[in-house]
């Protein structure tokens, strides 16, 4: 099973961006929860590259 270098690089950049965005909170809920932008790059990567690459990221 061959994986392209472009897909690996894009996946690693999406993971790094996801980690950086997880520190940005959009708003905090009264019971202690919060909404962040951390999963957005992973969702975009999964939509672009398919389910297998998205699950592996």
VENTA-V112132 format. One line per field, one symbol per residue. phi: phi as a letter, one per 30 degrees, with the letter a starting at -180 (. if undefined). psi: psi as a letter, one per 20 degrees, with the letter a starting at -180 (. if undefined). burial: I if it has 24 or more other ideal C-beta (glycine too) atoms within 12 Angstrom, else O. Layout:
BEGIN
phi = ???
psi = ???
burial = ???
END
This chain:
BEGIN
phi = .ccddddddddddddddddddddccdacdddjdacbcdceddddddddcjddddddd
psi = oppqhhggggghhhgghgghiiiopgqpqhjirrprjhighgggghggirhghhhh.
burial = OOOOOOOOOIIOOIIOIIOOOOOOOOOOOOOOOOOOOOOOIIOOIIOOIOOOIOOOI
END
